[in-house]
Amino acid sequence: MATHVVVYTMQGCPHCVDFKEMLQKEDIDFVDRDIEENDEEYQVFVEVTKNDYVPALLIIEEGDESYKSFLYAPERDYNELTEALEIIKKHL
């Protein structure tokens, strides 16, 4: 099973910069999705989670014949960046 980590970020967001640095330091591969460049995609995330804070997470677990996706939003699923990191690690 492969796991893909997508992190929704915004330019100028210090928390986003810090979180991406944490992921790089932990050697965790991720796809950075700028919410301004991927607005339509991010709006779907916002509708589903009822939350528009960043950095936000989409984790996709790829099985042999299926996919499972998990959405995690700040102040809904975690309050600290370290908590978000632990969420990702549980999926890896």
N, C-alpha and C positions, 0 to 999 in steps of 0.2 A: 504494500500500500504506500502510495506517495502522498505527501502532504505539501500543499502550496499555501504560502502566507502572503496575503495582500494587505498592505498598510495604506490607508487613506490619509493623506497629509495635505498641508496647505503651505504655500510659500510664506515665509515670515513667521511661522509658528515655532517658537522655541521648544515647545514640548515635542513637536514632530522631529526636530533636529536631534534632540536628546535621545528620543526613542530609536531613531534610525541608527545612531551611534551605538546604542546599547545592543541592538540586533547584530550589527557588524562586529562588535567586540565579542559577542557570543558565537560568532560564525554561523548565524542563522540566515539562510537565503530568504529573500523576500522580494516582492514586487511593490515598488513605490508608485501609488496612484494619486497624482495631484488632483484634488477635488475640483479645481477650476478647469483643468484640461479634460476631466472626465465627469463633467457636471451631471449629465443624464444618468450615468451609472451610479454616481454618489446619491442622487435624489431618490433612487430606488432603495438604497441602503437606509437613507433617512426615513422614508415612508415605513419601512419594515421595522426599524428599531425605535422610531419616534424620538430620535436623538441626532443632532447635527454637529456634535463635538468631534474634534480630531486630536490625536491620531486614533483612528478607528480600525478595526481588524475584520478581515474576511479570511477564514481558514477553510480550505477545501481539502477534504480527504478523498483521494482517488482510489477506489477499490478495483477489483478485476472487471466488474461489469456495472459499477455504480459510483456515484459521487455523493458525498455529504458535505453541506456547507454550514458554517457556524459564523454568526455575526456577533461581534463584541464591540460595545460602544463605551466611551468614557462616561463616568458618573452614572452609568446604568449597570455595567458589568465589572468595572474596576475604577478605582480612584487614583491609584498611583501607577506610574509607568512600570515599576517593578512587578506589580500585579499583572499587568498586561503581558509582560515577558514570561511570567510563570504560566499564564494561560496558553501561550504559544508552545512553551516547552512540554506541557501536558499532551498536546496534540502530536508532537514530534516523536 
